[in-house]
C-alpha cells in the first residue's frame, strides 16, 4: 500500500483534484505571466484633404503599455512619423499602391528610443499601408488608408 497525502487520504481527493485546489487557493500557486504584443490601428478622415486618411498604427506590450512603437501618417501633406519606445528594435514599413499595382515600399528598423520623420510625395488616391513588427517576425500592427 502506498502512503497518501493528508488531503488525498482523509478527504478521498485524487492527486489531480488536490493540484487544482492548490491553484485555486490564493497564494498557493502562481500562473506564469504571459506577455505579448498588441497591434492597433486608428484611422479617420484627414483634415484639409477630402478622401485622404490620417492613421496611427500602434504596437504595445500587453504587460507594459509604456513599451510601445507607433507609426503615424497624415493624409494632408503625406507626412510619416515613426517612434519606437518598445525596449527592442522594431521594423516599420510603408507600402504605396495604385489599385492592385504596388508602386513602392520603404522599410526602416529603429532601435528603442529612436524616431524618424519623413515627407512623401504620394499621388492622390493611392493606398497607403503602415506596418510595425518585431525584426524577423510577423507584422503585428497594420493600417490601411488613402493618400
HELIX and SHEET records of a PDB file:
HELIX    1   1 UNK A    6  UNK A   11  1                                   6    
HELIX    2   2 UNK A   15  UNK A   24  1                                  10    
SHEET    1   A 5 UNK A  37  UNK A  45  0                                        
SHEET    2   A 5 UNK A  53  UNK A  61 -1                                        
SHEET    3   A 5 UNK A  64  UNK A  74 -1                                        
SHEET    4   A 5 UNK A  79  UNK A  85 -1                                        
SHEET    5   A 5 UNK A 115  UNK A 119 -1                                        
SHEET    1   B 4 UNK A 101  UNK A 110  0                                        
SHEET    2   B 4 UNK A  90  UNK A  98 -1                                        
SHEET    3   B 4 UNK A 127  UNK A 134 -1                                        
SHEET    4   B 4 UNK A 139  UNK A 146 -1                                        
END                                                                             
